Amino acid sequence: MTDPQAVLDRVTRVAGVRGALVASAGDGLVVADQLMDGVDGRAAAALAGSLVGRLVRTVAGAGRRPPAFVQLRAERGSILAAPCPNDLVLIAVVGPDANVGLARLEMLDAASRLS
Amino acid sequence: MRALEPWVELPLQTFLDESSARLTLLMTSSGQVVAQHGFSRSLDVMTAAALGAGIGASTEELARLMGSPRFEALVHHGARQSCLLAGFSTPRGRWIGLVVFGPETSVGIVQLFFDRMVQELASAVPRDETATPTLAENFEHELDASLKALFGR
């Protein structure tokens, strides 16, 4: 498995990304993070981890494959999440002006490296 | 949910709503119950409070022996339910929270909203009242009164 910090480096280099972290989806705890000041990684890990866990269970209940990428868009930015193997989830907190498309590509690539 | 003091109710109810905890007990470090949610029998509350206070005292002593500051939280992970035991400071002294939760939530969520409840309790405590220490001769009477208040009988 690639070092989580190296994976986070690539994600946080994308314009508009305010922070990225790897969390344990089941526990909602931070495994590794790279965050700007003012970004609460603990809250992001707990809440996004819980959201992704529920989404995975919901689609499994509907007989569908688990989501590869989740974007939760809000007024002042988005939360991006990419479920990874081993019950990990890669999360990015991005501002409204972020290049979400590039962030998505980097996150999907990073998620595959974490497997 | 029942609390001995009304100012505890809102922070505790917010925590319960956000965390999906199954059982919650707030007590002083000496084991006096302040509030409870989810317990149906007073005997269970008394037992849990005594055990929680005992574990809190043991871990504080263990931390002292190891020359480290006190442990903030202890989490037991179980297959069907887990338990968080965390001590925290309030203007009314050191309190302990005991939270039992299941797989419908996560330890991250419980810890996150527990810490927020601690902050809300600190700002909700009435400043003009001073806590009166429980004297040994009044302890049994106060324990009975507390349990009646917590269980409404």
Chai-1 contact restraints between the chains, C-beta under 6 A:
chainA,res_idxA,chainB,res_idxB,connection_type,confidence,min_distance_angstrom,max_distance_angstrom,comment,restraint_id
A,D27,B,S106,contact,1.0,0.0,6.0,A-B,restraint_1
A,D27,B,V107,contact,1.0,0.0,6.0,A-B,restraint_2
A,D27,B,G108,contact,1.0,0.0,6.0,A-B,restraint_3
A,G28,B,S106,contact,1.0,0.0,6.0,A-B,restraint_4
A,G28,B,G108,contact,1.0,0.0,6.0,A-B,restraint_5
A,G28,B,I109,contact,1.0,0.0,6.0,A-B,restraint_6
A,L29,B,G108,contact,1.0,0.0,6.0,A-B,restraint_7
A,A43,B,L112,contact,1.0,0.0,6.0,A-B,restraint_8
A,A45,B,G108,contact,1.0,0.0,6.0,A-B,restraint_9
A,A46,B,G108,contact,1.0,0.0,6.0,A-B,restraint_10
A,A46,B,I109,contact,1.0,0.0,6.0,A-B,restraint_11
A,A46,B,L112,contact,1.0,0.0,6.0,A-B,restraint_12
A,S50,B,S106,contact,1.0,0.0,6.0,A-B,restraint_13
A,S50,B,I109,contact,1.0,0.0,6.0,A-B,restraint_14
